[in-house]
Amino acid sequence: MLEPHAQSDNIIVAAHKTTKNFFILNSSSYISDRNSVYLKIYFLGAPGSLIYNFGASIVRSTGDTKRPLYILSFSGLVNVILNLVLVVGFHFDVAGVAIATIAAQYLSAVAVLWILFSKKQEYKLSLKELVLHKELVGKMVFPPMPFGGQLTLVSMLPIVLVSYRHGVKWGLTTGLCYGFVQMALGAGTVTAAFQPGYFGDGAMIGKALLMCLMDYVLAYTALGLGGCFRGRLRKGPALMWGSLVALGARYLAHIFSGYILFSGWAEWFFTDVMPGLGASVLSTFSGFGLAAVYSVVYNGLYMIPEIVITAVAAAFVSAIPQIKKYD
């Protein structure tokens, strides 16, 4: 089963490709215009469809396959009735068909949620236990970069806190372990690094191993510097300044990695990914200078917001009495 963020991505891509295909097929403006109207309205019902599909999957997993079928059948009947009312009665044309569809989708979503909220078993839905998955939210709002790296919404702060509470030595050790965990979770990127052409040209295996060292081992170990100011600053939250140093050190590790390993992609990046800024950069820099600017900009796109957001979060966290006592 696809994860929620994956399904939402597929829905958006499907809407875009379906509209595009009507132009590729050289459809008349009458068809393509109504197709566009239908899709714009229809995909407003995507959340309802997602809620029903996941909720119904939970209900079916318990062996109850009847009620999801009843819900689907009833919502389908409502869809047909609304089609007749909106299209024949109110002359809403294709918009009426789309409105009827999304009404049925949200009706099925409400029905399956009613089952999940009312059921007194282990899978009962509890609003108190609902949480946002920070990494998935980050992936939806800020997609991953082409060669790795992504804004992850304060995910580095726990490593900084370990260093702040237990000392830099434990922080560095935790960061090192976390680096290996990230390497395992990012197996797709790591595996791709050992494939020909990933770094443009040159020694493939040597560069792949160097990438693992710099972008994972050193970069995440550097987060253990977060406790370097504990007990040393009389004014200002030491945790905030420590997070700036820790994430700044991680940023530097990625900059050096990009400069050494990925400079071959600099021209492509400023031509295809950032053409506006790229025209100015390409006319000003070349060679090693272009590689340095590329690495600073590329890694800065996700690291600079991460540094700022984490520092702000650290400033608030440092006011918590259980944390403040370590100043």
Residue pairs with C-beta under 8 A, 6 or more apart in sequence:
1 57
2 10
3 136
4 50
4 54
4 136
5 136
5 139
5 140
7 50
7 53
8 46
8 50
8 140
9 140
11 43
11 46
12 43
15 39
15 43
18 35
18 39
19 32
19 35
19 36
19 39
22 31
22 32
22 35
23 32
27 35
34 93
34 94
37 94
37 95
37 98
38 94
38 95
38 97
38 98
39 98
40 98
41 95
41 98
41 99
41 102
42 98
42 101
42 102
44 102
45 101
45 102
45 103
45 105
45 106
47 109
48 102
48 105
48 106
48 107
48 108
48 109
49 105
49 109
51 109
51 112
51 113
52 71
52 105
52 108
52 109
52 111
52 112
55 109
55 112
55 113
55 115
55 116
56 68
56 71
56 72
56 112
58 116
58 123
59 67
59 68
59 112
59 115
59 116
60 68
61 123
62 121
62 123
67 115
68 112
71 108
71 111
71 112
72 108
74 107
74 108
74 111
75 104
75 105
75 107
75 108
75 111
76 104
78 100
78 103
78 104
78 107
79 100
79 101
79 103
79 104
80 100
82 96
82 99
82 100
82 103
82 104
83 96
83 97
83 100
85 100
86 92
86 95
86 96
86 97
86 99
86 100
87 93
87 96
87 97
87 100
90 96
92 99
113 125
116 123
116 124
116 125
117 124
117 125
118 124
134 152
134 153
134 154
134 155
135 152
135 153
135 155
137 153
138 150
138 151
138 152
138 153
138 155
139 150
141 151
142 150
142 151
142 302
143 150
144 150
145 298
145 301
145 302
146 273
147 189
147 262
147 265
147 298
148 186
148 189
148 215
149 254
149 298
149 299
149 301
149 302
149 303
150 302
151 302
151 305
151 306
151 309
152 306
153 309
154 309
154 310
154 313
156 223
156 243
156 246
156 247
156 250
156 306
156 310
157 243
157 310
157 313
157 314
157 317
159 171
159 174
159 175
159 178
159 220
159 223
159 224
159 226
159 246
160 171
160 223
160 226
160 227
160 239
160 242
160 243
160 246
160 247
160 310
160 314
161 226
161 239
161 317
161 323
162 170
162 171
162 174
162 224
162 226
162 227
163 170
163 171
163 172
163 174
163 175
163 223
163 224
163 225
163 226
163 227
163 228
163 242
163 246
164 171
164 226
164 227
164 230
164 238
164 239
164 242
164 323
164 326
165 227
165 323
165 326
166 227
167 227
168 224
168 225
168 227
168 228
169 224
170 224
171 223
171 224
171 225
171 226
171 227
172 221
172 224
172 225
173 224
174 223
174 224
175 220
175 221
175 222
175 223
175 224
176 217
176 220
176 221
176 224
178 220
178 223
179 216
179 217
179 218
179 219
179 220
179 221
180 216
180 217
182 216
182 220
183 190
183 212
183 216
183 217
186 216
190 208
190 212
190 216
192 198
193 199
193 207
193 208
193 211
193 212
194 204
194 205
194 208
195 204
196 204
198 204
198 208
199 207
199 208
199 261
199 262
199 264
200 262
200 264
200 265
201 264
207 261
210 257
210 260
210 261
211 257
211 261
214 253
214 254
214 256
214 257
214 260
214 261
215 253
215 254
215 257
218 253
219 250
219 253
219 254
219 257
220 250
222 246
222 249
222 250
222 252
222 253
223 246
223 247
223 249
223 250
224 246
225 242
225 245
225 246
225 249
226 239
226 242
226 243
226 245
226 246
227 242
228 242
228 245
228 246
229 238
229 239
229 241
229 242
229 245
230 238
230 239
230 242
230 326
230 327
231 238
231 326
231 327
232 238
233 241
233 327
237 314
237 315
237 318
237 319
237 327
238 318
238 327
239 314
239 315
239 317
239 318
239 323
240 311
240 314
240 315
240 318
242 314
243 307
243 310
243 311
243 314
244 307
244 311
247 303
247 306
247 307
247 310
247 311
248 307
250 303
251 299
251 300
251 303
251 304
251 307
254 295
254 299
254 303
255 292
255 295
255 296
255 299
256 295
257 295
258 291
258 294
258 295
258 298
258 299
259 291
259 292
259 294
259 295
262 294
262 295
262 298
263 288
263 290
263 291
263 294
263 295
265 294
266 290
266 291
266 293
266 294
267 282
267 290
269 278
269 294
269 298
270 277
270 278
270 279
270 281
270 282
270 290
270 294
271 278
271 282
274 297
277 297
281 290
281 293
281 294
281 297
282 290
285 292
285 293
317 323
318 324
318 327
